[in-house]
Amino acid sequence: MIIAEQKSLQEIDASVEGAKRVLVVGCGGCVSVCLSGGQTETEVLAMALRLKREVAGTPVSTAEITLERQCDPEYVAKLDEAVKEADCILSLACGIGVQFLAERYPDTVVLPAQDTKFVGGTLEHGVWEERCGLCGECILAATGGICPVIRCAKSLLNGPCGGSHDGNCEVGQDTPCAWVLIYHRLKRLGREAAMDEISPPKDWSKARDGGMRKIVREDLRL
């Protein structure tokens, strides 16, 4: 899932300066799971913004709506009426949701309330870790299900580099060497001989360097 972290109240307040009616839009997708942009966080932020403005003597009114997803036009359309009453939209979605709102409402200022961090998963309650670099050419079948692009500090496709010590990466003792993890995983599976095979350079044209990527499923189009 996409992991995001809410911006400071000071930064958010500064971004909506001059607005008297702010539509605060939450998202029930990824940011709801990582507890930064769901319905509860949306209501809390709106209240905090109103209180801050009231204390400063520049009151602002807010309306709060949490969509099931902001990355789907079908759900974004539900904001059409509410947007007419707003000076600006404050989105608690990831950067994708912010862009979808900006595209649908070109005459309304759309502002991000979050910093989009990475694609990852939950280690424990309140702790998330990056696990995928969205490289567009997955090699996990060859590395025992452990991604060297993200989990190796140097993104080495053929490792280890020689800088690891006692199973830890040279960048820090709290960072396990990805290639040590890969070796032990492959050995457990009886597939350690796979490490003798040299992986060719990745086709990075499938990553972000060629502009926006798109997948089209003709069998699903309406």
C-alpha positions as a printed Julia matrix, in Angstrom:
222×3 Matrix{Float64}:
   0.0     0.0     0.0
   1.02    3.63   -0.34
   2.36    5.05    2.91
   1.89    8.77    3.58
   2.57   11.06    6.52
   0.45   14.07    7.36
   2.12   17.45    7.03
   2.45   19.66   10.1
  -0.54   21.77   11.03
   1.61   24.88   10.56
   2.42   23.94    6.96
  -1.17   23.05    6.18
  -2.47   26.26    7.72
   0.0    28.33    5.71
  -1.04   26.58    2.48
  -4.72   27.51    2.9
  -4.0    31.1     3.91
  -6.66   33.44    2.59
  -9.31   30.76    2.25
 -12.49   31.15    4.29
 -14.18   27.89    3.25
 -12.02   24.78    3.09
 -13.26   21.41    1.87
 -11.21   18.76    3.68
 -11.3    15.48    1.76
 -10.18   12.21    3.28
  -9.53    8.9     1.56
 -10.65    5.45    2.64
  -7.83    3.72    0.76
  -4.17    3.28    1.67
  -3.87    6.38    3.85
  -6.79    5.17    5.92
  -4.92    1.93    6.63
  -1.77    3.78    7.67
  -3.9     6.08    9.85
  -2.98    9.38    8.25
  -5.9    10.29    5.99
  -9.03    8.33    6.81
 -12.31    9.69    8.16
 -11.06   10.13   11.73
  -7.87   11.92   10.65
  -9.89   14.12    8.29
 -12.25   15.24   11.04
  -9.4    15.82   13.51
  -7.42   17.9    11.03
 -10.45   20.02   10.13
 -11.13   20.7    13.79
  -7.49   21.55   14.49
  -7.43   23.94   11.54
 -10.58   25.7    12.73
  -9.22   26.07   16.27
  -5.88   27.39   15.07
  -7.55   29.96   12.86
  -9.97   30.97   15.62
  -7.12   31.6    18.03
  -5.3    33.61   15.36
  -8.4    35.74   14.77
  -8.8    34.59   11.17
 -11.64   32.05   11.4
 -12.24   29.5     8.67
 -15.16   27.19    8.04
 -14.63   23.61    6.95
 -16.62   20.81    5.38
 -15.34   17.24    5.66
 -15.95   14.4     3.25
 -14.12   11.06    3.15
 -14.28    9.28   -0.18
 -13.85    5.55   -0.56
 -10.91    6.32   -2.85
  -9.55    9.51   -4.38
  -7.74    7.68   -7.17
 -10.99    6.69   -8.91
 -13.09    9.22  -10.9
 -16.26    7.38   -9.91
 -15.78    8.35   -6.26
 -14.24   11.78   -6.88
 -17.41   12.84   -8.71
 -19.26   12.75   -5.4
 -17.51   16.02   -4.48
 -19.05   18.03   -7.33
 -21.66   19.86   -5.24
 -19.46   20.41   -2.19
 -16.67   21.9    -4.29
 -18.99   24.69   -5.42
 -19.09   26.01   -1.85
 -15.33   25.83   -1.21
 -12.5    28.29   -1.74
 -10.01   25.42   -1.82
  -9.77   21.66   -1.4
  -7.42   20.11    1.15
  -6.73   16.5     0.23
  -5.59   13.89    2.73
  -4.96   11.32   -0.01
  -1.58   10.43   -1.45
  -0.2    12.48   -4.32
  -2.29   10.49   -6.78
  -5.53   11.57   -5.15
  -4.42   15.21   -5.08
  -3.78   15.09   -8.83
  -7.11   13.42   -9.58
  -8.93   16.18   -7.67
  -6.92   18.89   -9.43
  -7.78   17.42  -12.83
 -11.51   17.21  -12.11
 -11.73   20.69  -10.55
  -9.38   22.88  -12.61
 -10.91   26.12  -11.31
 -10.42   25.26   -7.63
  -7.16   25.28   -5.69
  -6.31   21.74   -4.56
  -3.71   21.36   -1.8
  -1.95   18.32   -0.3
  -2.21   17.68    3.43
   0.18   14.73    3.24
   3.67   13.8     2.15
   3.58   10.58    0.13
   6.47    8.45    1.36
   6.68    5.0    -0.24
   5.02    1.69   -1.09
   5.3    -0.65    1.85
   3.6    -2.74    4.46
   2.87   -2.96    8.18
   5.56   -4.38   10.46
   3.54   -3.77   13.61
   0.83   -1.34   14.68
   2.15    2.14   13.89
   5.24    0.93   12.02
   5.47    0.76    8.22
   8.41   -0.15    6.0
   9.16    0.3     2.31
   9.29   -2.95    0.35
   8.71   -2.13   -3.34
  10.33    0.4    -5.67
   7.71    0.13   -8.43
  10.46   -0.67  -10.94
   8.07   -2.23  -13.45
  10.08   -5.44  -13.89
   9.75   -7.68  -10.84
  12.7   -10.01  -10.11
  11.47  -11.47   -6.82
  11.28  -14.95   -8.35
  15.08  -14.95   -8.63
  15.8   -13.48   -5.19
  13.63  -15.59   -2.92
  10.91  -12.98   -2.61
  13.27  -10.32   -1.2
  13.64   -7.13   -3.26
  17.26   -6.01   -3.68
  16.22   -2.84   -5.51
  14.71   -1.45   -2.31
  16.22   -3.51    0.52
  19.82   -3.24   -0.7
  21.2     0.24    0.03
  22.92    0.21   -3.38
  20.08   -1.55   -5.24
  22.52   -4.22   -6.41
  21.12   -6.9    -8.69
  24.21   -9.06   -8.11
  25.44   -9.04   -4.54
  26.58   -8.79   -1.88
  28.92   -5.84   -2.38
  31.5    -6.76    0.27
  30.53   -3.95    2.61
  28.34   -6.04    4.89
  29.48   -7.25    8.3
  27.84   -9.9    10.46
  24.8    -9.78    8.23
  24.35   -6.02    8.46
  24.75   -3.36    5.78
  27.62   -0.89    6.01
  25.14    2.01    6.02
  24.08    1.07    9.56
  24.01   -1.82   11.98
  20.22   -1.7    12.18
  19.98   -2.35    8.42
  20.27   -6.01    7.45
  22.18   -6.78    4.26
  19.56   -7.65    1.65
  21.85  -10.13   -0.06
  22.55  -11.98    3.17
  18.79  -12.27    3.61
  18.45  -13.47    0.03
  21.17  -16.08    0.47
  19.65  -17.54    3.63
  16.2   -17.56    2.04
  17.43  -19.33   -1.1
  19.48  -21.79    0.97
  16.42  -22.63    3.06
  14.61  -23.4    -0.18
  17.52  -25.4    -1.57
  17.97  -22.84   -4.34
  21.21  -21.09   -3.31
  22.81  -22.09   -6.63
  20.63  -19.38   -8.18
  23.04  -16.8    -6.77
  25.71  -18.06   -9.18
  23.66  -16.76  -12.08
  24.48  -13.21  -13.15
  21.41  -11.0   -13.4
  21.48   -8.72  -16.47
  20.86   -4.97  -16.07
  17.22   -4.14  -15.53
  15.22   -2.52  -18.28
  14.71    0.79  -16.53
  12.54    2.03  -19.39
   9.79    0.12  -17.59
  10.31    2.28  -14.5
   9.62    6.0   -14.09
  12.19    7.4   -16.53
   9.9     7.33  -19.55
   7.15    9.5   -18.1
   3.82    8.34  -16.73
   3.25    4.6   -16.99
  -0.11    3.19  -18.0
  -1.68   -0.26  -18.13
  -4.68   -0.82  -20.41
  -6.89   -3.9   -20.02
  -9.13   -3.92  -23.07
 -11.18   -6.74  -21.55
 -12.18   -4.46  -18.68
 -12.9    -1.23  -20.52
 -16.5    -0.05  -20.78
